[in-house]
Amino acid sequence: QVQLVESGGGLVQAGGSLRLSCAASGRTFTRYHMGWFRQAPGLERDFVAAIWSGGRTFYADSVKGRFTISRDNAKNTVYLEMNSLKPEDTAVYYCAAGGLFAPLTTTAVASWGQGTQVTVSS
């Protein structure tokens, strides 16, 4: 399975921006559909965005128009560019690699990263 390591989280004011990175190990990264999830305290882990191996993207309604997922296959890295951040975006963000299917739900995830905290102050 692919190993995932996130970076780029931190504290930002509302309206600000952050870019998360997820570095993947292994030589088969290009075959994986990748995604991002987030989990706020006391809540379930929710889907944020996904990118298929071919580059198609899909977003949760709550982040559409503000977040952008992308991948650099040469660097085995997937990114989440987050703009116009809101306090409700505060959560631990997890990188995910899909199994047979794109990681649109937690049950479709084959590998998880360790998570990176994003805190948006009002």
Phi and psi restraints in degrees (value plus and minus 20) as a CYANA .aco file:
   2 VAL   PHI     -97.6   -57.6
   2 VAL   PSI     122.2   162.2
   3 GLN   PHI    -119.7   -79.7
   3 GLN   PSI     116.5   156.5
   4 LEU   PHI    -143.7  -103.7
   4 LEU   PSI     116.7   156.7
   5 VAL   PHI    -153.3  -113.3
   5 VAL   PSI      97.9   137.9
   6 GLU   PHI    -110.5   -70.5
   6 GLU   PSI     137.3   177.3
   7 SER   PHI    -175.3  -135.3
   7 SER   PSI     145.2   185.2
   8 GLY   PHI      86.6   126.6
   8 GLY   PSI     -24.3    15.7
   9 GLY   PHI     -90.5   -50.5
   9 GLY   PSI     152.3   192.3
  10 GLY   PHI     144.2   184.2
  10 GLY   PSI    -186.0  -146.0
  11 LEU   PHI    -125.0   -85.0
  11 LEU   PSI     111.5   151.5
  12 VAL   PHI    -163.9  -123.9
  12 VAL   PSI     130.9   170.9
  13 GLN   PHI     -98.7   -58.7
  13 GLN   PSI     135.1   175.1
  14 ALA   PHI     -75.5   -35.5
  14 ALA   PSI     116.8   156.8
  15 GLY   PHI      72.7   112.7
  15 GLY   PSI     -31.0     9.0
  16 GLY   PHI    -103.7   -63.7
  16 GLY   PSI    -193.6  -153.6
  17 SER   PHI    -153.8  -113.8
  17 SER   PSI     132.4   172.4
  18 LEU   PHI    -164.6  -124.6
  18 LEU   PSI     132.9   172.9
  19 ARG   PHI    -143.6  -103.6
  19 ARG   PSI     101.9   141.9
  20 LEU   PHI    -114.4   -74.4
  20 LEU   PSI     125.2   165.2
  21 SER   PHI    -142.7  -102.7
  21 SER   PSI     129.8   169.8
  22 CYS   PHI    -156.3  -116.3
  22 CYS   PSI      90.5   130.5
  23 ALA   PHI    -112.5   -72.5
  23 ALA   PSI     110.6   150.6
  24 ALA   PHI    -131.5   -91.5
  24 ALA   PSI     121.7   161.7
  25 SER   PHI    -111.0   -71.0
  25 SER   PSI     144.4   184.4
  26 GLY   PHI      79.0   119.0
  26 GLY   PSI     138.7   178.7
  27 ARG   PHI    -116.8   -76.8
  27 ARG   PSI     -17.5    22.5
  28 THR   PHI    -130.5   -90.5
  28 THR   PSI       2.8    42.8
  29 PHE   PHI     -75.8   -35.8
  29 PHE   PSI     -58.5   -18.5
  30 THR   PHI     -82.7   -42.7
  30 THR   PSI     -39.3     0.7
  31 ARG   PHI    -103.2   -63.2
  31 ARG   PSI     -36.5     3.5
  32 TYR   PHI    -106.9   -66.9
  32 TYR   PSI     118.4   158.4
  33 HIS   PHI    -102.9   -62.9
  33 HIS   PSI     116.1   156.1
  34 MET   PHI    -140.4  -100.4
  34 MET   PSI     139.8   179.8
  35 GLY   PHI    -178.4  -138.4
  35 GLY   PSI     153.8   193.8
  36 TRP   PHI    -148.7  -108.7
  36 TRP   PSI     118.5   158.5
  37 PHE   PHI    -145.9  -105.9
  37 PHE   PSI     146.2   186.2
  38 ARG   PHI    -163.8  -123.8
  38 ARG   PSI     133.0   173.0
  39 GLN   PHI    -160.5  -120.5
  39 GLN   PSI      98.2   138.2
  40 ALA   PHI    -110.7   -70.7
  40 ALA   PSI     138.0   178.0
  41 PRO   PHI     -76.3   -36.3
  41 PRO   PSI     110.2   150.2
  42 GLY   PHI      58.8    98.8
  42 GLY   PSI     -18.8    21.2
  43 LEU   PHI    -137.4   -97.4
  43 LEU   PSI     148.0   188.0
  44 GLU   PHI     -96.3   -56.3
  44 GLU   PSI     141.9   181.9
  45 ARG   PHI     -97.6   -57.6
  45 ARG   PSI     102.8   142.8
  46 ASP   PHI    -132.5   -92.5
  46 ASP   PSI     126.7   166.7
  47 PHE   PHI     -86.5   -46.5
  47 PHE   PSI     120.6   160.6
  48 VAL   PHI    -137.1   -97.1
  48 VAL   PSI     -74.7   -34.7
  49 ALA   PHI    -180.0  -140.0
  49 ALA   PSI     134.9   174.9
  50 ALA   PHI    -161.5  -121.5
  50 ALA   PSI     132.2   172.2
  51 ILE   PHI    -155.2  -115.2
  51 ILE   PSI     106.3   146.3
  52 TRP   PHI     -95.0   -55.0
  52 TRP   PSI     144.6   184.6
  53 SER   PHI     -79.0   -39.0
  53 SER   PSI     -49.6    -9.6
  54 GLY   PHI    -106.1   -66.1
  54 GLY   PSI     -23.8    16.2
  55 GLY   PHI      86.2   126.2
  55 GLY   PSI     -28.9    11.1
  56 ARG   PHI     -83.1   -43.1
  56 ARG   PSI     124.1   164.1
  57 THR   PHI    -143.4  -103.4
  57 THR   PSI     137.8   177.8
  58 PHE   PHI    -170.7  -130.7
  58 PHE   PSI     122.0   162.0
  59 TYR   PHI    -151.7  -111.7
  59 TYR   PSI     131.7   171.7
  60 ALA   PHI     -88.3   -48.3
  60 ALA   PSI     127.8   167.8
  61 ASP   PHI     -77.9   -37.9
  61 ASP   PSI     -53.6   -13.6
  62 SER   PHI     -87.6   -47.6
  62 SER   PSI     -38.4     1.6
  63 VAL   PHI    -139.1   -99.1
  63 VAL   PSI     -24.8    15.2
  64 LYS   PHI     -78.6   -38.6
  64 LYS   PSI     111.9   151.9
  65 GLY   PHI      68.7   108.7
  65 GLY   PSI     -33.7     6.3
  66 ARG   PHI    -134.4   -94.4
  66 ARG   PSI     -54.9   -14.9
  67 PHE   PHI    -128.0   -88.0
  67 PHE   PSI     128.8   168.8
  68 THR   PHI    -155.1  -115.1
  68 THR   PSI     105.9   145.9
  69 ILE   PHI    -119.9   -79.9
  69 ILE   PSI     120.5   160.5
  70 SER   PHI    -169.5  -129.5
  70 SER   PSI     147.3   187.3
  71 ARG   PHI    -160.8  -120.8
  71 ARG   PSI     127.9   167.9
  72 ASP   PHI    -141.6  -101.6
  72 ASP   PSI      78.7   118.7
  73 ASN   PHI     -85.9   -45.9
  73 ASN   PSI     -48.0    -8.0
  74 ALA   PHI     -87.0   -47.0
  74 ALA   PSI     -46.8    -6.8
  75 LYS   PHI    -125.4   -85.4
  75 LYS   PSI     -15.8    24.2
  76 ASN   PHI      31.5    71.5
  76 ASN   PSI      24.0    64.0
  77 THR   PHI    -154.2  -114.2
  77 THR   PSI     120.7   160.7
  78 VAL   PHI    -138.0   -98.0
  78 VAL   PSI     125.3   165.3
  79 TYR   PHI    -142.3  -102.3
  79 TYR   PSI     135.8   175.8
  80 LEU   PHI    -152.9  -112.9
  80 LEU   PSI      86.3   126.3
  81 GLU   PHI    -108.0   -68.0
  81 GLU   PSI     103.0   143.0
  82 MET   PHI    -139.3   -99.3
  82 MET   PSI      98.6   138.6
  83 ASN   PHI    -139.1   -99.1
  83 ASN   PSI     143.8   183.8
  84 SER   PHI      29.5    69.5
  84 SER   PSI      27.3    67.3
  85 LEU   PHI     -84.9   -44.9
  85 LEU   PSI     125.2   165.2
  86 LYS   PHI    -140.3  -100.3
  86 LYS   PSI     136.1   176.1
  87 PRO   PHI     -75.0   -35.0
  87 PRO   PSI     -52.9   -12.9
  88 GLU   PHI     -91.3   -51.3
  88 GLU   PSI     -26.9    13.1
  89 ASP   PHI    -102.2   -62.2
  89 ASP   PSI     -26.5    13.5
  90 THR   PHI     -81.8   -41.8
  90 THR   PSI     104.3   144.3
  91 ALA   PHI    -198.1  -158.1
  91 ALA   PSI     151.0   191.0
  92 VAL   PHI    -107.3   -67.3
  92 VAL   PSI     107.4   147.4
  93 TYR   PHI    -121.8   -81.8
  93 TYR   PSI     110.5   150.5
  94 TYR   PHI    -137.0   -97.0
  94 TYR   PSI     114.6   154.6
  95 CYS   PHI    -104.2   -64.2
  95 CYS   PSI     126.0   166.0
  96 ALA   PHI    -161.7  -121.7
  96 ALA   PSI     122.2   162.2
  97 ALA   PHI    -131.4   -91.4
  97 ALA   PSI     111.9   151.9
  98 GLY   PHI     -97.7   -57.7
  98 GLY   PSI     137.8   177.8
  99 GLY   PHI    -106.2   -66.2
  99 GLY   PSI    -128.9   -88.9
 100 LEU   PHI     -94.8   -54.8
 100 LEU   PSI     -44.9    -4.9
 101 PHE   PHI    -142.5  -102.5
 101 PHE   PSI     145.1   185.1
 102 ALA   PHI     -84.0   -44.0
 102 ALA   PSI     122.9   162.9
 103 PRO   PHI     -95.7   -55.7
 103 PRO   PSI      56.0    96.0
 104 LEU   PHI    -114.1   -74.1
 104 LEU   PSI     -37.0     3.0
 105 THR   PHI    -155.9  -115.9
 105 THR   PSI     140.7   180.7
 106 THR   PHI     -84.1   -44.1
 106 THR   PSI     -47.8    -7.8
 107 THR   PHI     -91.6   -51.6
 107 THR   PSI     -37.1     2.9
 108 ALA   PHI    -111.3   -71.3
 108 ALA   PSI     -19.8    20.2
 109 VAL   PHI    -107.4   -67.4
 109 VAL   PSI     109.7   149.7
 110 ALA   PHI    -114.7   -74.7
 110 ALA   PSI     -52.7   -12.7
 111 SER   PHI    -162.3  -122.3
 111 SER   PSI     121.7   161.7
 112 TRP   PHI    -137.1   -97.1
 112 TRP   PSI     128.6   168.6
 113 GLY   PHI    -102.3   -62.3
 113 GLY   PSI    -199.9  -159.9
 114 GLN   PHI    -104.4   -64.4
 114 GLN   PSI     -34.1     5.9
 115 GLY   PHI      77.3   117.3
 115 GLY   PSI     131.2   171.2
 116 THR   PHI    -159.6  -119.6
 116 THR   PSI     114.6   154.6
 117 GLN   PHI    -100.2   -60.2
 117 GLN   PSI     112.5   152.5
 118 VAL   PHI    -140.7  -100.7
 118 VAL   PSI     103.5   143.5
 119 THR   PHI    -143.8  -103.8
 119 THR   PSI     105.0   145.0
 120 VAL   PHI    -133.4   -93.4
 120 VAL   PSI      97.9   137.9
 121 SER   PHI    -112.6   -72.6
 121 SER   PSI     128.1   168.1
